[in-house]
Amino acid sequence: MLVRFVCLFTVALLLGCILPGHAQEAGRAARKFPDGEVSSRSFVDQAALISQFTVEQYAHQSSLRIVQGIGYAVYQCNEKTPDENKAGQVARMAVFNILNPTATARWVDIAAAEEASNGITLGGTFVSAPMLHARDDKTLRIFFTARLAEDKVPAYRAFYKDYDIATGKLSGLHALRCTIAKDPAQMMDLAVPAIQKHLDFLHGPGFGAQFAKGISTAGDFLEFDGQLYSTIQIKNSTEGVTRLLTNVLMRSADGGATWELLGAPDPRLLTTEVKILAEPAMTQDSKHVYLHLRTNVVEGGYVLCKAKKSDLYSFDAPVKKWTYGIGRPTIVDYGKPIGTVAMFTAPSVSMGGTQMSRNKCDVVLIDPSYSRYTRAFSIVDYNAVNTPFLCLYRDEVYVTYSTGRRRLLPKFGTSEIVFSKLRREFFVPGQ
């Protein structure tokens, strides 16, 4: 028996030495990715409430940054109604320790209608579209849209405030400024007229006039080549229904106080009746800047538009990359070996009861050439997983998203903001 054991042990050693490649291939062949249900359940179960749910009837459209272990999530909310973009809607920020979010959360109101500071008085009845940029470990810059008393429509122009992390104090209101048409002398407020005029420069006289129903700071921020990049969104609508929309790429050399407007994808190139290129997630490589946009129609799906870094005023035609294309896309690069990961809203799943729509997101792996999009797994939250936002912090990816645990709005889950983690373990093949 001992001799037989020694022989078998020797053969095993020899096979391990002589045929390591075959053994590794066999091991890889036997692996499979973790069960999607397990990943989804783990993600949803650890989602902790961070919005001020005791008073808010509506909470939606979050943007997340983490500095020194403290999470900062801005979002728009309303204590008077569960409906979006109604009187009383404010921009608010949750501040929390990422190790114990709900227990440590506190809230800072960023901006509200009728507020006055720095010689600026906000008009209208609400503010919207807060987005957050961490300038450094000391200062957060919070962008949002509102109107002045004389402006024609809500969300007519863009503003910002700075938040001092050490003191917890907010600056006064600052109007965003921009240059257009490749002309530094044309400095204007970042508002509807400037963007319309720039769209005329890009796509021909009269093109910009079609977009007259307001703007949104809907795009995330990306820093490269020593400058900050984002987009400004502008739309047109008929009887409250948006049917035409695009985003203008822009860059800033001063942390987002002033911007240079660059190129904009042409929504007329879409083959669908609705011409929407909305809420882009942005990535870049050595040669291109990429906008990942939703078309807001099922047949349009999620599309990709790119511009060469040598000519950021010209985008190619949108190319469909993923199905559905209804909710805001969000993208992050984990680095090797996982790479680029996106979350795309998927068709809602019927589970009975009174679950919200937008209750499913596909977690998608994107190869470096943007040619292969592979579903890793899907996340399903009975209460909705709406407008997720991914944030990379110390090699880990954290997420905020809107949900509807209280069922305050019959259709969409937009009454709470929750904080979760897209764990690396979800992407590691298991035996």
Backbone torsions as a table, in degrees:
resi	resn	phi	psi	omega
1	MET	NA	-43.6	179.7
2	LEU	-61.8	-42.1	179.6
3	VAL	-61.9	-42.4	-179.8
4	ARG	-62.5	-41.1	179.0
5	PHE	-62.1	-44.7	179.9
6	VAL	-61.7	-41.3	179.9
7	CYS	-63.9	-45.1	180.0
8	LEU	-64.5	-40.5	178.9
9	PHE	-62.5	-41.7	179.0
10	THR	-63.8	-43.2	179.1
11	VAL	-62.1	-41.4	179.5
12	ALA	-62.5	-41.9	178.1
13	LEU	-62.9	-44.6	-179.7
14	LEU	-62.5	-42.9	179.1
15	LEU	-63.2	-37.8	178.6
16	GLY	-66.0	-34.6	-179.3
17	CYS	-81.5	-41.3	-172.6
18	ILE	-82.1	-34.1	-173.3
19	LEU	-122.8	49.4	-177.6
20	PRO	-64.5	-36.6	179.8
21	GLY	-61.8	-43.7	-179.9
22	HIS	-64.4	-39.7	-179.8
23	ALA	-65.3	-40.4	179.9
24	GLN	-67.6	-40.2	178.3
25	GLU	-62.2	-41.4	178.9
26	ALA	-63.2	-39.9	178.7
27	GLY	-63.8	-42.1	179.6
28	ARG	-65.8	-39.0	-178.8
29	ALA	-64.0	-30.3	-177.8
30	ALA	-81.6	-14.1	-177.2
31	ARG	-76.7	154.6	171.5
32	LYS	-146.8	155.9	-180.0
33	PHE	-70.9	154.4	-179.3
34	PRO	-56.6	154.1	179.1
35	ASP	-60.7	128.9	-178.7
36	GLY	-59.1	-36.2	179.5
37	GLU	-63.0	-38.9	179.7
38	VAL	-65.3	-46.1	179.4
39	SER	-62.6	-44.3	-179.5
40	SER	-62.7	-46.5	-178.1
41	ARG	-63.2	-41.8	179.0
42	SER	-62.4	-44.4	-179.3
43	PHE	-61.3	-45.6	-176.7
44	VAL	-72.8	-41.7	-176.6
45	ASP	-64.7	-29.8	-179.5
46	GLN	-90.9	2.1	-179.6
47	ALA	-69.9	115.4	-174.3
48	ALA	-103.7	137.9	178.8
49	LEU	-65.4	129.9	176.3
50	ILE	-126.3	-12.6	176.6
51	SER	-80.2	165.9	-175.7
52	GLN	-86.1	70.1	-169.9
53	PHE	-66.6	-16.7	-179.6
54	THR	-70.5	-20.5	-179.2
55	VAL	-124.6	-22.5	-174.9
56	GLU	-84.0	135.9	172.1
57	GLN	-97.2	-17.1	-178.1
58	TYR	-141.8	135.5	175.5
59	ALA	-152.2	126.0	-169.7
60	HIS	-161.0	165.4	170.8
61	GLN	60.1	63.4	-177.4
62	SER	-86.0	157.2	174.3
63	SER	-138.4	133.5	-167.3
64	LEU	-123.6	138.7	167.2
65	ARG	-139.2	150.7	178.3
66	ILE	-126.2	128.1	-179.5
67	VAL	-130.6	119.0	177.8
68	GLN	52.2	44.3	175.6
69	GLY	79.5	1.2	178.6
70	ILE	-107.6	127.9	178.7
71	GLY	-88.4	141.8	176.0
72	TYR	-128.9	116.9	-178.5
73	ALA	-126.3	115.6	175.5
74	VAL	-94.7	149.3	-179.9
75	TYR	-160.5	165.7	175.6
76	GLN	-100.7	141.7	-174.9
77	CYS	-151.4	166.7	-178.3
78	ASN	-147.2	131.0	178.6
79	GLU	-92.7	-1.8	-174.5
80	LYS	-108.3	-26.6	-174.8
81	THR	-151.7	151.2	175.6
82	PRO	-85.7	4.8	-178.4
83	ASP	-90.6	151.8	-177.6
84	GLU	-80.8	145.6	173.7
85	ASN	53.2	49.7	176.5
86	LYS	-117.8	167.2	-179.7
87	ALA	-52.9	133.7	-179.5
88	GLY	99.2	-7.9	179.7
89	GLN	-71.0	131.7	-179.1
90	VAL	-126.3	166.2	169.9
91	ALA	-97.2	127.7	-175.6
92	ARG	-131.0	154.8	177.6
93	MET	-127.4	128.8	171.6
94	ALA	-91.0	136.0	178.4
95	VAL	-122.3	125.5	-171.9
96	PHE	-156.3	155.2	172.5
97	ASN	-80.0	127.3	-173.9
98	ILE	-67.2	-15.6	178.6
99	LEU	-83.8	-16.5	-179.2
100	ASN	-151.9	68.6	-166.5
101	PRO	-61.5	-55.5	-172.8
102	THR	-64.3	-40.7	-176.6
103	ALA	-70.7	-24.8	-175.4
104	THR	-105.1	-5.0	-173.3
105	ALA	-64.4	136.6	168.7
106	ARG	-135.8	167.7	-169.8
107	TRP	-132.0	144.5	178.7
108	VAL	-126.2	123.2	175.3
109	ASP	-78.9	124.5	-174.8
110	ILE	-86.9	-50.3	-175.8
111	ALA	-158.9	151.2	178.1
112	ALA	-148.3	159.3	177.3
113	ALA	-60.5	148.9	179.1
114	GLU	73.7	3.8	175.9
115	GLU	-70.6	145.9	179.6
116	ALA	-134.1	130.0	174.0
117	SER	-166.8	155.8	179.0
118	ASN	52.9	31.9	178.6
119	GLY	78.0	9.2	-179.7
120	ILE	-115.1	133.1	174.5
121	THR	-121.6	119.3	-179.9
122	LEU	-75.0	134.6	177.3
123	GLY	-100.2	-163.7	177.4
124	GLY	70.6	-159.6	-175.6
125	THR	-124.4	-4.7	-179.5
126	PHE	-158.4	162.7	168.8
127	VAL	-117.6	162.5	-173.1
128	SER	-152.5	171.5	170.4
129	ALA	56.2	49.6	176.2
130	PRO	-70.0	136.7	175.3
131	MET	-133.9	147.8	-168.7
132	LEU	-120.2	132.4	175.1
133	HIS	-127.8	129.3	175.5
134	ALA	-89.5	107.7	-180.0
135	ARG	-67.0	-38.7	177.4
136	ASP	-166.7	-164.2	-179.8
137	ASP	-77.8	0.8	-177.6
138	LYS	-112.1	-29.2	-170.0
139	THR	-133.0	132.0	169.7
140	LEU	-105.7	140.4	176.0
141	ARG	-114.6	123.6	-174.4
142	ILE	-113.7	121.2	-178.0
143	PHE	-103.4	148.9	177.4
144	PHE	-161.9	170.8	179.3
145	THR	-117.9	149.9	179.4
146	ALA	-161.4	-162.2	179.1
147	ARG	-142.0	161.1	167.1
148	LEU	-97.3	167.9	-175.2
149	ALA	-58.2	-34.7	-176.1
150	GLU	-85.7	-6.1	-176.6
151	ASP	-72.3	152.2	-170.6
152	LYS	-80.2	-32.5	-175.9
153	VAL	-136.7	160.6	172.6
154	PRO	-62.4	163.2	178.9
155	ALA	50.4	49.2	-175.0
156	TYR	-86.6	-26.6	-175.8
157	ARG	-148.2	167.0	-174.5
158	ALA	-112.2	145.2	-179.2
159	PHE	-134.7	170.7	171.0
160	TYR	-148.1	159.3	169.6
161	LYS	-133.8	149.9	174.2
162	ASP	-101.6	141.7	178.5
163	TYR	-116.6	121.0	179.1
164	ASP	-85.3	114.7	-173.7
165	ILE	-64.3	-38.7	-176.2
166	ALA	-67.6	-40.7	-175.8
167	THR	-99.7	-17.7	-175.9
168	GLY	73.7	17.7	-177.8
169	LYS	-97.5	146.0	176.5
170	LEU	-100.7	144.7	172.3
171	SER	-76.5	175.2	172.1
172	GLY	-76.8	-176.6	-179.5
173	LEU	-72.0	140.2	172.6
174	HIS	-129.5	131.2	174.5
175	ALA	-82.1	131.8	174.9
176	LEU	-71.7	145.9	180.0
177	ARG	-124.3	159.0	-179.5
178	CYS	-152.1	157.5	169.0
179	THR	-108.6	149.3	-175.0
180	ILE	-129.7	164.6	170.0
181	ALA	55.6	34.7	178.5
182	LYS	60.5	22.1	-174.7
183	ASP	-122.8	104.1	-179.7
184	PRO	-59.2	-21.5	-179.5
185	ALA	-75.5	-19.9	179.2
186	GLN	-89.2	77.7	179.1
187	MET	-96.8	123.8	-176.3
188	MET	-137.0	165.5	169.4
189	ASP	-64.5	142.5	176.2
190	LEU	-75.9	87.1	-173.3
191	ALA	-145.0	176.9	-175.6
192	VAL	-52.3	-48.7	-177.2
193	PRO	-59.3	-40.1	-179.4
194	ALA	-64.8	-42.7	-177.3
195	ILE	-70.5	-38.4	176.0
196	GLN	-60.3	-44.9	-179.2
197	LYS	-65.0	-37.9	179.0
198	HIS	-69.3	-37.3	177.1
199	LEU	-64.4	-34.0	173.4
200	ASP	-61.4	-42.7	178.2
201	PHE	-61.3	-39.8	-177.4
202	LEU	-76.3	-43.8	-167.8
203	HIS	-122.5	7.2	174.6
204	GLY	109.6	151.9	-178.3
205	PRO	-55.3	136.9	178.3
206	GLY	89.5	-15.8	-177.5
207	PHE	-65.1	-42.7	-175.2
208	GLY	-67.6	-28.0	-176.8
209	ALA	-63.2	-21.9	179.1
210	GLN	-65.7	-22.9	-174.7
211	PHE	-102.4	94.9	-170.8
212	ALA	-131.5	11.4	-172.5
213	LYS	-112.9	22.8	171.9
214	GLY	113.7	167.7	-176.3
215	ILE	-125.0	171.2	178.5
216	SER	-152.4	138.7	172.6
217	THR	-86.6	67.6	-169.7
218	ALA	-88.0	-20.1	-175.1
219	GLY	-86.3	152.0	176.0
220	ASP	-76.7	-178.9	-178.6
221	PHE	-113.7	146.4	-179.6
222	LEU	-142.0	129.1	179.8
223	GLU	-107.8	128.4	172.4
224	PHE	-161.7	157.8	-179.8
225	ASP	52.9	32.4	174.9
226	GLY	77.9	9.2	-179.5
227	GLN	-133.9	162.3	178.8
228	LEU	-101.5	133.0	-179.3
229	TYR	-119.1	146.2	173.6
230	SER	-159.0	-167.4	174.4
231	THR	-136.2	159.2	171.3
232	ILE	-121.2	130.8	-173.7
233	GLN	-99.5	141.3	179.1
234	ILE	-140.1	144.0	-171.0
235	LYS	-139.2	169.1	165.4
236	ASN	-131.0	152.3	-179.8
237	SER	-146.7	156.6	177.6
238	THR	-126.7	122.3	-178.4
239	GLU	51.3	41.8	175.9
240	GLY	81.3	0.3	-179.5
241	VAL	-107.4	121.2	-180.0
242	THR	-77.5	127.3	-179.5
243	ARG	-127.7	-8.2	-179.9
244	LEU	-142.5	128.1	-176.0
245	LEU	-163.3	142.0	172.4
246	THR	-146.4	173.8	178.3
247	ASN	-125.9	136.7	178.0
248	VAL	-102.2	123.6	174.2
249	LEU	-67.3	142.7	178.4
250	MET	-148.2	157.0	179.8
251	ARG	-136.6	155.3	-175.8
252	SER	-136.8	139.4	176.7
253	ALA	-101.9	0.1	-177.6
254	ASP	-126.9	33.1	175.5
255	GLY	75.9	14.5	174.5
256	GLY	104.6	7.4	176.5
257	ALA	-76.2	-40.8	175.5
258	THR	-128.1	149.1	-174.2
259	TRP	-131.6	151.2	169.5
260	GLU	-106.1	120.5	178.3
261	LEU	-76.8	134.6	-176.3
262	LEU	-115.4	-132.8	-175.8
263	GLY	-86.7	167.8	178.2
264	ALA	-143.6	129.5	174.2
265	PRO	-58.5	145.2	-177.6
266	ASP	-92.1	109.9	-178.3
267	PRO	-67.2	-16.2	178.4
268	ARG	-65.5	-18.2	179.8
269	LEU	-79.1	-9.3	174.7
270	LEU	-69.7	145.3	-178.8
271	THR	-88.5	-7.9	-179.4
272	THR	-85.3	160.5	179.7
273	GLU	-65.7	-42.4	176.0
274	VAL	-78.9	130.8	-175.2
275	LYS	-112.5	79.3	-175.9
276	ILE	-122.4	128.0	171.9
277	LEU	-127.2	92.5	-162.8
278	ALA	-116.9	155.4	165.9
279	GLU	44.4	62.4	-173.4
280	PRO	-72.4	141.4	161.8
281	ALA	-94.7	139.0	-171.1
282	MET	-115.7	138.0	172.2
283	THR	-135.6	170.9	179.4
284	GLN	-154.9	156.9	170.9
285	ASP	-135.3	-162.0	-174.7
286	SER	-66.4	-22.4	-174.0
287	LYS	-118.0	-23.9	-170.8
288	HIS	-134.4	158.3	164.7
289	VAL	-111.0	134.4	-175.6
290	TYR	-117.8	135.7	171.7
291	LEU	-112.7	123.9	177.4
292	HIS	-103.4	112.6	-168.1
293	LEU	-124.1	156.2	172.5
294	ARG	-98.4	146.8	177.7
295	THR	-98.9	-12.8	178.2
296	ASN	68.7	13.9	171.5
297	VAL	-133.0	147.3	-174.6
298	VAL	-59.7	-46.0	-175.9
299	GLU	-69.9	-24.4	179.5
300	GLY	-78.0	-35.8	179.2
301	GLY	65.5	-159.6	173.1
302	TYR	-93.8	137.1	-175.6
303	VAL	-122.5	160.3	178.0
304	LEU	-120.5	129.5	172.4
305	CYS	-123.7	142.5	-180.0
306	LYS	-134.2	154.0	174.6
307	ALA	-131.8	142.2	176.3
308	LYS	-70.7	141.5	177.3
309	LYS	-63.6	-23.1	177.2
310	SER	-76.8	-12.9	178.1
311	ASP	-151.8	81.9	-176.4
312	LEU	-80.2	8.2	176.3
313	TYR	-96.0	-2.5	-175.7
314	SER	-129.6	117.0	174.9
315	PHE	-103.8	146.3	175.5
316	ASP	-78.8	176.0	-178.7
317	ALA	-68.3	146.0	178.7
318	PRO	-65.4	138.6	179.5
319	VAL	-119.4	127.6	-179.6
320	LYS	-68.7	132.0	-177.4
321	LYS	-122.7	-24.0	-178.4
322	TRP	-150.6	160.6	-173.1
323	THR	-77.9	166.8	168.5
324	TYR	76.1	-73.9	173.3
325	GLY	68.5	38.6	-177.1
326	ILE	-97.4	-46.8	-175.3
327	GLY	-96.0	168.5	-179.7
328	ARG	-62.9	128.4	175.5
329	PRO	-79.4	155.2	174.9
330	THR	-143.7	140.1	-171.0
331	ILE	-138.9	144.8	176.6
332	VAL	-147.0	151.8	177.0
333	ASP	-107.9	109.8	177.7
334	TYR	-70.3	-20.2	-167.7
335	GLY	84.5	178.5	-177.1
336	LYS	-69.2	145.7	2.7
337	PRO	-93.6	-0.8	-173.9
338	ILE	-77.2	-47.7	178.7
339	GLY	86.6	-151.4	-175.3
340	THR	-81.9	131.4	-178.5
341	VAL	-128.3	136.1	177.4
342	ALA	-121.4	156.2	167.4
343	MET	-118.3	120.7	-179.6
344	PHE	-119.2	131.9	176.0
345	THR	-58.7	134.6	-180.0
346	ALA	-113.7	165.8	177.5
347	PRO	-55.6	138.7	-178.0
348	SER	-62.5	149.4	-179.2
349	VAL	-104.2	130.5	177.2
350	SER	-80.5	121.0	179.6
351	MET	-125.1	12.4	-177.8
352	GLY	77.0	178.8	179.6
353	GLY	68.1	-145.6	-176.7
354	THR	-122.8	42.3	-179.2
355	GLN	-65.6	154.3	-179.0
356	MET	-76.9	160.5	169.1
357	SER	-76.2	175.1	-174.2
358	ARG	52.4	50.4	-178.0
359	ASN	-102.4	11.5	-179.4
360	LYS	-141.5	137.7	173.6
361	CYS	-129.4	138.2	171.8
362	ASP	-88.2	132.3	173.0
363	VAL	-96.6	118.4	-165.5
364	VAL	-122.8	131.6	173.9
365	LEU	-88.9	133.0	-178.5
366	ILE	-120.1	126.1	-178.1
367	ASP	-76.4	162.5	-174.5
368	PRO	-59.9	-23.1	-179.9
369	SER	-89.6	-1.8	-177.6
370	TYR	58.6	29.3	178.3
371	SER	-103.1	-27.0	-178.3
372	ARG	-117.3	119.2	175.9
373	TYR	-113.4	119.1	-173.4
374	THR	-124.6	125.8	177.9
375	ARG	-72.2	121.7	175.8
376	ALA	-81.2	-46.6	175.5
377	PHE	-171.3	174.0	177.3
378	SER	-118.0	150.6	176.0
379	ILE	-110.4	128.3	178.5
380	VAL	-122.4	123.4	175.0
381	ASP	-122.3	117.2	-178.8
382	TYR	-53.0	-31.2	-177.2
383	ASN	-90.5	1.3	179.6
384	ALA	101.5	141.3	169.9
385	VAL	-125.4	84.7	-166.9
386	ASN	-108.4	136.2	179.4
387	THR	43.6	62.2	176.1
388	PRO	-65.9	155.7	177.8
389	PHE	-137.4	120.8	-176.9
390	LEU	-94.6	140.8	-179.9
391	CYS	-139.5	121.4	178.0
392	LEU	-86.3	126.6	179.1
393	TYR	-143.7	118.3	179.0
394	ARG	48.3	53.2	175.1
395	ASP	70.3	4.5	176.7
396	GLU	-118.1	153.8	-178.1
397	VAL	-112.5	124.0	179.3
398	TYR	-111.3	158.0	-171.5
399	VAL	-138.9	138.1	162.3
400	THR	-114.4	148.9	174.0
401	TYR	-154.3	160.6	177.4
402	SER	-86.2	143.8	176.3
403	THR	-145.3	-179.9	-173.5
404	GLY	-140.0	59.1	-174.5
405	ARG	-64.0	-26.2	-177.8
406	ARG	-94.7	-4.4	178.3
407	ARG	56.6	42.7	-177.0
408	LEU	-78.8	-23.8	176.1
409	LEU	-117.2	127.8	-172.5
410	PRO	-58.3	-26.9	-172.4
411	LYS	-106.8	-64.0	-171.4
412	PHE	-93.6	147.9	174.4
413	GLY	-84.4	90.0	-176.1
414	THR	-138.7	43.9	178.9
415	SER	-116.2	-11.8	177.3
416	GLU	-141.4	153.5	169.6
417	ILE	-110.2	131.6	178.8
418	VAL	-122.3	160.0	-175.7
419	PHE	-122.7	129.0	-178.9
420	SER	-142.2	-170.6	-177.4
421	LYS	-137.8	130.6	175.5
422	LEU	-91.1	89.6	-167.3
423	ARG	-66.3	140.3	175.6
424	ARG	-58.7	-32.3	-178.8
425	GLU	-60.7	-23.3	178.7
426	PHE	-64.5	-21.9	-175.8
427	PHE	-105.9	2.4	-177.9
428	VAL	-92.0	122.1	178.3
429	PRO	-58.6	138.2	177.9
430	GLY	-112.1	164.3	-179.5
431	GLN	-74.2	NA	NA
